[in-house]
């Protein structure tokens, strides 16, 4: 069952990028809420003013908005299956003064309007879990965001088909699915790079950012981990993000695979 609409009282407007972006999303308990993952994804997309970008499965479009706020003059496009989240994405684009459009569609059956276009960058935060391998969420919107039925390889294939030559496709995903993601990227794109996201120095990464380039010829590259939090453990209340991550989350600064 898809989320068709949200009542106004179920929504809240949250600050992202230290208040540079204002994003409407469901309140706690009313639907899927964005964490830091889509913000870091947006920070890693090397878009330039005037380019066209596409987010697959954009939800309320936090990643799309964060990228559009960081890089001016982008033409933003998102694809979202659930009407309620697609409506939020349109609202967020408009209220942040950005230009773009949201296509309400199933990625398994891309609409002709999407097939007719190509983009400089495609990015996505696909569901982290495979159906049947975790406890099912009682909220339909949350469940689709966390464990969608579309195979991860299909997300990558669609992204690659919609790229212009030399364009990039970037994904954030759980480290357990790294082999599957790298295999799909290597089958469709070149110059594949992986940036592990480690929670703290000396801790194993839990998430990864991965990207490939259409027509890229460089060898596969595993980058040094980006450490999210300073110190060996959390010692006191408040944020303890490393400087690079704090700048991305609070100031809208980019994250480089070369850092």
GIURQUI-V764623 format. One record per backbone hydrogen bond with DSSP energy under -0.5 kcal/mol. NH is the residue of the N-H (numbers start at 1). CO is the residue of the C=O. If there is no record, write none. Layout:
nh=NH co=CO
nh=NH co=CO
This chain:
nh=4 co=2
nh=10 co=7
nh=11 co=8
nh=12 co=25
nh=14 co=12
nh=14 co=23
nh=16 co=21
nh=17 co=249
nh=19 co=16
nh=20 co=17
nh=21 co=16
nh=23 co=14
nh=24 co=22
nh=25 co=12
nh=26 co=32
nh=27 co=10
nh=30 co=27
nh=40 co=36
nh=41 co=37
nh=42 co=38
nh=43 co=39
nh=44 co=40
nh=44 co=41
nh=45 co=41
nh=45 co=42
nh=46 co=44
nh=47 co=45
nh=50 co=73
nh=51 co=48
nh=53 co=75
nh=54 co=121
nh=55 co=77
nh=56 co=54
nh=56 co=123
nh=57 co=79
nh=58 co=79
nh=61 co=58
nh=65 co=61
nh=66 co=62
nh=67 co=63
nh=68 co=64
nh=69 co=65
nh=70 co=66
nh=71 co=67
nh=72 co=70
nh=74 co=71
nh=75 co=51
nh=76 co=74
nh=76 co=99
nh=77 co=53
nh=78 co=101
nh=79 co=55
nh=80 co=103
nh=84 co=3
nh=86 co=82
nh=87 co=83
nh=88 co=84
nh=89 co=85
nh=90 co=86
nh=91 co=87
nh=92 co=88
nh=93 co=89
nh=94 co=90
nh=95 co=91
nh=96 co=92
nh=97 co=94
nh=98 co=93
nh=101 co=76
nh=103 co=78
nh=104 co=102
nh=105 co=80
nh=105 co=103
nh=107 co=105
nh=109 co=106
nh=110 co=107
nh=114 co=111
nh=115 co=111
nh=116 co=112
nh=117 co=114
nh=119 co=162
nh=120 co=52
nh=121 co=52
nh=122 co=168
nh=123 co=54
nh=124 co=170
nh=125 co=56
nh=129 co=146
nh=133 co=130
nh=140 co=138
nh=143 co=139
nh=144 co=140
nh=145 co=141
nh=146 co=142
nh=147 co=143
nh=154 co=151
nh=155 co=151
nh=156 co=152
nh=157 co=153
nh=158 co=154
nh=159 co=155
nh=160 co=156
nh=161 co=157
nh=162 co=158
nh=163 co=160
nh=164 co=119
nh=166 co=214
nh=167 co=164
nh=168 co=120
nh=169 co=212
nh=170 co=122
nh=171 co=210
nh=172 co=124
nh=173 co=208
nh=175 co=206
nh=177 co=174
nh=178 co=175
nh=181 co=177
nh=182 co=178
nh=183 co=179
nh=184 co=180
nh=185 co=181
nh=186 co=182
nh=187 co=183
nh=188 co=184
nh=188 co=185
nh=189 co=185
nh=190 co=213
nh=191 co=218
nh=193 co=211
nh=194 co=221
nh=195 co=209
nh=196 co=194
nh=196 co=223
nh=197 co=207
nh=198 co=196
nh=198 co=226
nh=199 co=204
nh=201 co=229
nh=203 co=200
nh=206 co=197
nh=207 co=197
nh=208 co=173
nh=209 co=195
nh=210 co=171
nh=211 co=193
nh=212 co=169
nh=213 co=190
nh=214 co=167
nh=215 co=213
nh=216 co=213
nh=221 co=192
nh=223 co=194
nh=223 co=221
nh=226 co=196
nh=227 co=225
nh=228 co=198
nh=229 co=199
nh=230 co=240
nh=242 co=228
nh=246 co=242
nh=247 co=243
nh=248 co=244
nh=249 co=245
nh=250 co=246
nh=251 co=246
nh=251 co=247
nh=252 co=248
nh=253 co=247
nh=255 co=43
nh=259 co=256
